[in-house]
Amino acid sequence: MAFLDVHAIQAVPPANINRDESGSPKTAVYGGTRRLRVSSQAWKRAARKALEADSARVQASERTKRLPERIAASLAERAPALADTAADIAQAALASVFRVKTNAKKDRLATDYLLFLGVDQRDRLVDVLVENADTLAGAAGDAKKLDAALKGLALRDTVATGHPAAVALFGRMVATDPTLNVDAACQVAHALSTHRVDAEFDYYTAVDDVDNASDETGAGMIGTVEFNAATMYRCASVDLRSLHHNLGGDTEAATSTATAFVRAFLLSMPTGKRNTFANNTRPDFALLSLRDDQPVSLAAAFEEAVYGDKGHLGRSVARLVEHHAQQDGCWGTSPVLCRAVYPAWVGERATGAGTGLPESTDLPSALDEIGARVRAMIGGADV
């Protein structure tokens, strides 16, 4: 077994980065106290986008209902002889691979649910269709012949193998064909504030430039937006052997994907109300723990809400470090490797940790060291 756990303490100023159905910041009750919450889905998407921004190393992916439309457009461009029937072929191809229906809505093709696959996987599927353009052109006018022609092609293999980093990490569910499911190698917790939060409202006004220029007074628009501010505990874990499996047993790909995910997870931020609040912070403290026993969340460090009349950050870091050490001491376990990343001023605030703070390193150095150990663990070498 091999797991890479990521723990972070991050202070976020007034913000509304993840809203519920009423537009309010999401919350949860933990330890009998109302906390700010950011859903795992929100931070997964932010991390996925940050991960794939490094296109030189990480293959892009798409999760969309518009896959038949994308395939049809590529097919028509690359095989002009199929342009008139590209939409029919794309729909039939997806029905053959995913057993999914395609609907035409407002002159656009869409599947009944989101499909998640790599851009390279989609392109390889188009490659197979283009390579068999003559056969498909002859069968396109007859649904039964087209279906028979598609079943003879290796379309399924293009989406069942060669997964991009995002699919390997976050998994894929295909409701109509579970054999194409990919079990996620990554778990992301809902981020929670380490302390109690109360809702606050920003009453705002907007001035009408034209009316005010003609001596009109008052606001052209008024409204309110709900927000709060918090110091949050964030946690994610990567099952390295599962990731290795999802990436076809490629040790280098699994190593680089794991370390790239850690960086993307730590440095990403969901985009809700970003233009309103400019809440673009980064973690103030990160603890990276490589384990060979099980993934471990440290959320219980904050089951009793942190209180600090001089802020919550220092006490939250101290709580996290102490809880981490006491957990392993109690159960007789220990991480294979553990590294902390934080600026000096955080260490000055985080007094009271019974075990003291671990020495800090910079993130690139920590990831290089962890990557070397990950490579050895999943590659089968001695650690």
C-alpha positions as CSV (number, residue, x, y, z in Angstrom):
1,M,0.0,0.0,0.0
2,A,1.1,3.5,-0.7
3,F,-0.7,6.8,0.0
4,L,0.3,10.4,-0.4
5,D,-1.7,12.6,2.0
6,V,-1.9,16.4,1.6
7,H,-3.0,18.6,4.6
8,A,-3.2,22.3,4.4
9,I,-4.2,25.3,6.5
10,Q,-5.3,28.2,4.4
11,A,-6.7,31.6,5.5
12,V,-9.3,33.0,3.1
13,P,-10.5,36.7,3.5
14,P,-14.1,37.8,2.8
15,A,-15.3,35.5,0.0
16,N,-18.1,33.3,-1.4
17,I,-16.1,30.7,-3.3
18,N,-18.7,27.9,-3.2
19,R,-22.4,28.8,-3.0
20,D,-25.5,26.7,-2.2
21,E,-28.8,26.9,-4.1
22,S,-29.7,30.2,-2.4
23,G,-26.4,31.9,-3.2
24,S,-25.1,31.6,0.4
25,P,-21.6,30.2,1.2
26,K,-21.9,26.5,1.9
27,T,-21.6,25.5,5.6
28,A,-21.6,22.4,7.7
29,V,-22.0,21.6,11.4
30,Y,-19.0,19.9,12.9
31,G,-18.3,19.4,16.5
32,G,-21.6,21.2,17.2
33,T,-20.4,24.4,15.6
34,R,-21.3,26.0,12.2
35,R,-18.3,26.0,9.9
36,L,-17.6,27.4,6.4
37,R,-17.4,24.5,3.9
38,V,-16.1,24.3,0.4
39,S,-17.3,21.1,-1.4
40,S,-14.8,18.6,-2.7
41,Q,-16.3,18.9,-6.1
42,A,-15.5,22.6,-6.3
43,W,-11.9,22.1,-5.3
44,K,-11.5,19.0,-7.5
45,R,-12.5,21.0,-10.6
46,A,-10.1,23.8,-9.6
47,A,-7.3,21.3,-9.1
48,R,-8.1,19.6,-12.4
49,K,-7.9,22.8,-14.3
50,A,-4.7,23.8,-12.6
51,L,-3.2,20.4,-13.2
52,E,-4.0,20.5,-16.9
53,A,-2.8,24.1,-17.3
54,D,0.7,22.5,-17.5
55,S,-0.1,21.0,-21.0
56,A,3.5,20.2,-21.7
57,R,3.4,17.4,-19.1
58,V,-0.3,16.6,-18.5
59,Q,-2.7,15.4,-21.1
60,A,-5.9,17.4,-21.3
61,S,-9.4,16.0,-20.6
62,E,-13.0,17.0,-21.2
63,R,-16.2,16.2,-19.2
64,T,-19.1,17.1,-21.4
65,K,-22.4,16.2,-22.9
66,R,-21.2,17.6,-26.2
67,L,-18.9,14.7,-27.1
68,P,-20.9,13.7,-30.2
69,E,-20.7,17.3,-31.5
70,R,-17.0,17.4,-30.9
71,I,-16.4,14.1,-32.7
72,A,-18.7,15.0,-35.6
73,A,-16.8,18.3,-36.1
74,S,-13.4,16.6,-36.1
75,L,-14.6,13.8,-38.4
76,A,-16.1,16.3,-40.9
77,E,-12.8,18.2,-41.0
78,R,-10.5,15.3,-41.3
79,A,-12.7,13.2,-43.7
80,P,-14.6,15.6,-46.0
81,A,-16.3,12.7,-47.7
82,L,-18.1,12.0,-44.4
83,A,-19.1,15.6,-43.7
84,D,-22.8,15.1,-44.5
85,T,-23.1,12.0,-42.3
86,A,-20.6,12.9,-39.6
87,A,-23.3,13.6,-37.0
88,D,-25.0,10.3,-37.6
89,I,-21.6,8.4,-37.4
90,A,-20.6,10.2,-34.2
91,Q,-23.9,9.4,-32.5
92,A,-23.7,5.7,-33.6
93,A,-20.1,5.5,-32.5
94,L,-20.9,6.7,-29.0
95,A,-23.8,4.4,-28.8
96,S,-21.5,1.6,-29.8
97,V,-18.8,2.5,-27.2
98,F,-20.8,3.9,-24.3
99,R,-24.3,2.5,-25.0
100,V,-25.5,6.0,-24.5
101,K,-28.3,7.9,-26.3
102,T,-27.7,11.1,-28.1
103,N,-30.3,13.9,-28.4
104,A,-30.5,16.8,-30.8
105,K,-31.4,19.9,-28.8
106,K,-31.5,23.3,-30.5
107,D,-29.6,21.9,-33.4
108,R,-26.8,20.7,-31.1
109,L,-25.9,17.1,-30.3
110,A,-25.7,16.0,-26.7
111,T,-25.6,12.8,-24.7
112,D,-28.0,12.2,-21.8
113,Y,-25.2,12.7,-19.2
114,L,-21.6,13.9,-18.9
115,L,-18.9,11.8,-20.4
116,F,-15.3,12.2,-19.1
117,L,-12.3,11.2,-21.2
118,G,-9.0,12.5,-22.4
119,V,-8.7,14.7,-25.5
120,D,-6.2,12.2,-26.8
121,Q,-8.7,9.4,-26.2
122,R,-11.3,11.4,-28.2
123,D,-8.8,12.0,-31.0
124,R,-7.8,8.4,-31.2
125,L,-11.5,7.5,-31.5
126,V,-11.7,9.9,-34.4
127,D,-8.5,8.3,-35.9
128,V,-10.2,4.9,-36.0
129,L,-13.3,6.4,-37.7
130,V,-11.1,8.3,-40.3
131,E,-9.1,5.1,-41.0
132,N,-12.4,3.4,-41.9
133,A,-14.0,6.3,-43.8
134,D,-14.7,4.2,-46.9
135,T,-16.6,1.5,-45.0
136,L,-18.5,4.0,-42.9
137,A,-19.4,6.1,-46.0
138,G,-21.0,3.1,-47.6
139,A,-23.0,2.2,-44.5
140,A,-24.0,5.6,-43.3
141,G,-27.4,5.6,-44.9
142,D,-28.4,2.4,-43.2
143,A,-28.5,2.3,-39.4
144,K,-28.1,-1.4,-39.2
145,K,-25.2,-1.5,-41.6
146,L,-23.6,1.4,-39.8
147,D,-24.0,-0.3,-36.4
148,A,-22.5,-3.5,-37.8
149,A,-19.5,-1.6,-39.3
150,L,-18.8,0.2,-36.0
151,K,-18.9,-3.0,-34.0
152,G,-16.0,-4.3,-36.1
153,L,-13.8,-1.4,-35.2
154,A,-11.5,-1.1,-32.1
155,L,-13.4,2.0,-30.8
156,R,-13.9,0.7,-27.3
157,D,-10.1,0.2,-26.7
158,T,-9.5,4.0,-27.3
159,V,-11.5,5.0,-24.2
160,A,-10.8,1.9,-22.0
161,T,-7.0,2.5,-22.0
162,G,-4.5,5.4,-22.1
163,H,-6.3,7.5,-19.4
164,P,-5.2,11.1,-18.9
165,A,-4.1,12.3,-15.5
166,A,-7.5,13.7,-14.5
167,V,-9.4,10.5,-15.3
168,A,-6.8,8.4,-13.5
169,L,-7.0,10.7,-10.4
170,F,-10.7,11.5,-10.2
171,G,-12.2,8.4,-11.9
172,R,-15.1,8.0,-14.4
173,M,-18.6,6.6,-14.1
174,V,-20.4,5.4,-17.2
175,A,-24.0,4.6,-16.0
176,T,-24.8,2.7,-19.2
177,D,-21.7,0.5,-19.2
178,P,-20.0,0.0,-15.8
179,T,-17.1,-1.9,-17.5
180,L,-15.8,1.5,-18.7
181,N,-15.8,2.9,-15.1
182,V,-12.5,4.0,-13.7
183,D,-12.1,3.9,-9.9
184,A,-10.7,7.2,-8.7
185,A,-7.2,7.1,-7.2
186,C,-7.7,10.4,-5.4
187,Q,-9.9,11.4,-2.4
188,V,-10.6,15.1,-1.7
189,A,-12.3,16.1,1.5
190,H,-14.7,19.0,1.9
191,A,-12.7,21.9,3.2
192,L,-13.9,23.1,6.6
193,S,-13.1,26.2,8.6
194,T,-11.2,25.4,11.8
195,H,-13.5,27.7,13.8
196,R,-17.1,29.0,13.9
197,V,-18.3,31.3,11.2
198,D,-21.2,33.7,11.0
199,A,-22.9,34.9,7.8
200,E,-22.2,38.5,6.8
201,F,-23.8,40.6,4.1
202,D,-22.3,43.2,1.8
203,Y,-24.9,45.9,1.0
204,Y,-23.7,47.4,-2.3
205,T,-24.8,50.1,-4.7
206,A,-24.0,50.9,-8.3
207,V,-24.1,54.4,-9.6
208,D,-25.7,55.2,-12.9
209,D,-23.1,57.3,-14.7
210,V,-25.6,58.9,-17.1
211,D,-28.2,59.9,-14.5
212,N,-25.6,61.1,-12.1
213,A,-24.1,63.3,-14.8
214,S,-27.4,65.0,-15.2
215,D,-27.8,65.9,-11.5
216,E,-29.8,62.8,-10.5
217,T,-29.0,61.5,-7.0
218,G,-29.2,58.0,-5.6
219,A,-28.1,54.6,-6.8
220,G,-29.0,53.0,-10.1
221,M,-28.9,49.6,-8.4
222,I,-28.7,48.2,-4.9
223,G,-28.3,44.6,-3.6
224,T,-26.7,42.3,-1.1
225,V,-24.2,39.5,-1.4
226,E,-23.5,37.0,1.4
227,F,-19.9,36.2,2.4
228,N,-17.7,35.1,5.3
229,A,-14.0,34.7,6.0
230,A,-12.3,31.7,7.5
231,T,-9.1,29.8,8.2
232,M,-9.7,26.4,6.5
233,Y,-8.4,22.9,6.9
234,R,-8.0,21.2,3.5
235,C,-7.2,17.5,2.9
236,A,-6.6,15.2,-0.1
237,S,-5.1,11.7,-0.5
238,V,-3.8,9.8,-3.5
239,D,-3.8,6.0,-3.6
240,L,-0.5,5.7,-5.5
241,R,-0.9,2.0,-6.5
242,S,-4.4,2.7,-7.8
243,L,-3.0,5.7,-9.8
244,H,-0.2,3.5,-11.1
245,H,-2.8,0.9,-12.3
246,N,-5.1,3.6,-13.9
247,L,-2.1,4.9,-15.8
248,G,-1.3,1.5,-17.3
249,G,1.5,0.6,-14.9
250,D,3.7,3.5,-16.0
251,T,5.8,4.4,-12.9
252,E,7.1,7.7,-14.3
253,A,3.6,8.8,-15.3
254,A,2.2,7.9,-11.9
255,T,5.1,9.7,-10.1
256,S,4.8,12.9,-12.1
257,T,1.0,12.9,-11.9
258,A,1.0,12.4,-8.1
259,T,3.4,15.3,-7.5
260,A,1.7,17.5,-10.1
261,F,-1.6,16.9,-8.4
262,V,-0.2,17.9,-5.0
263,R,1.0,21.2,-6.5
264,A,-2.2,21.8,-8.3
265,F,-4.4,21.0,-5.3
266,L,-2.4,23.3,-3.0
267,L,-2.2,26.3,-5.4
268,S,-5.7,26.1,-6.9
269,M,-8.7,28.1,-5.8
270,P,-12.4,27.6,-6.9
271,T,-13.6,30.6,-8.9
272,G,-16.9,31.5,-7.2
273,K,-17.3,35.3,-6.8
274,R,-13.6,35.7,-7.5
275,N,-14.1,39.0,-9.3
276,T,-16.2,40.4,-6.4
277,F,-13.8,39.4,-3.6
278,A,-10.3,38.8,-5.1
279,N,-9.8,36.1,-2.5
280,N,-6.7,34.6,-4.2
281,T,-4.8,33.2,-1.3
282,R,-2.4,30.3,-1.1
283,P,-2.0,27.8,1.8
284,D,-0.2,29.2,4.8
285,F,0.9,25.7,5.9
286,A,1.1,22.4,4.1
287,L,2.0,18.9,5.5
288,L,2.8,16.2,2.9
289,S,2.8,12.7,4.3
290,L,3.7,9.6,2.4
291,R,2.3,6.5,4.1
292,D,2.4,2.7,3.6
293,D,-0.5,1.9,5.9
294,Q,-3.6,3.9,5.1
295,P,-4.8,7.4,4.2
296,V,-5.3,9.6,7.3
297,S,-7.5,12.7,7.7
298,L,-6.5,15.1,10.5
299,A,-9.9,16.8,10.6
300,A,-10.5,15.7,14.2
301,A,-7.9,18.2,15.2
302,F,-10.6,20.8,14.7
303,E,-13.7,18.9,16.0
304,E,-13.4,21.4,18.9
305,A,-13.5,24.7,17.2
306,V,-10.4,26.8,17.4
307,Y,-10.8,30.2,19.1
308,G,-8.2,33.0,18.9
309,D,-8.6,36.6,19.8
310,K,-5.5,37.3,17.7
311,G,-6.5,35.1,14.7
312,H,-7.0,31.4,14.0
313,L,-4.1,30.6,11.8
314,G,-1.3,30.0,14.3
315,R,-3.5,27.9,16.6
316,S,-4.8,25.9,13.7
317,V,-1.3,25.0,12.5
318,A,-0.3,24.1,16.0
319,R,-3.4,21.9,16.4
320,L,-2.7,20.1,13.1
321,V,0.9,19.3,13.9
322,E,0.2,18.1,17.4
323,H,-2.8,15.9,16.3
324,H,-0.7,14.4,13.5
325,A,2.1,13.4,15.9
326,Q,-0.3,12.1,18.6
327,Q,-2.3,10.0,16.1
328,D,0.8,8.1,14.9
329,G,2.1,7.8,18.5
330,C,-1.2,6.4,19.7
331,W,-1.6,3.8,17.0
332,G,2.0,2.8,16.6
333,T,2.3,4.0,13.0
334,S,4.5,6.5,11.2
335,P,4.7,8.0,7.7
336,V,7.4,6.8,5.4
337,L,8.2,10.4,4.7
338,C,6.8,13.7,6.0
339,R,7.6,17.2,4.8
340,A,6.2,20.6,5.9
341,V,6.0,23.7,3.7
342,Y,5.4,27.1,5.4
343,P,6.9,30.6,5.5
344,A,8.8,31.7,8.6
345,W,6.1,34.0,9.9
346,V,3.7,31.1,10.3
347,G,6.1,29.3,12.4
348,E,6.4,32.3,14.7
349,R,2.6,32.4,15.2
350,A,2.2,28.6,15.6
351,T,3.2,28.4,19.2
352,G,1.9,25.8,21.6
353,A,2.4,22.7,19.4
354,G,3.5,20.1,21.9
355,T,5.8,18.4,19.5
356,G,7.1,21.6,17.9
357,L,6.8,22.4,14.2
358,P,8.7,20.2,11.7
359,E,11.4,22.0,9.7
360,S,10.1,23.8,6.7
361,T,11.2,23.3,3.1
362,D,10.1,24.9,-0.1
363,L,7.5,23.1,-2.2
364,P,9.7,22.1,-5.2
365,S,12.2,20.5,-3.0
366,A,9.6,18.7,-1.0
367,L,8.0,17.3,-4.2
368,D,11.3,16.3,-5.6
369,E,12.1,14.3,-2.5
370,I,8.6,12.8,-2.3
371,G,8.6,12.0,-6.0
372,A,11.9,10.0,-5.6
373,R,10.4,7.9,-2.8
374,V,7.1,7.4,-4.6
375,R,9.0,6.2,-7.7
376,A,10.8,3.6,-5.5
377,M,7.6,2.5,-3.7
378,I,5.4,1.9,-6.7
379,G,8.3,0.7,-8.9
380,G,9.0,-2.1,-6.6
381,A,12.4,-1.0,-5.3
382,D,13.4,-1.0,-1.7
383,V,12.5,2.1,0.3
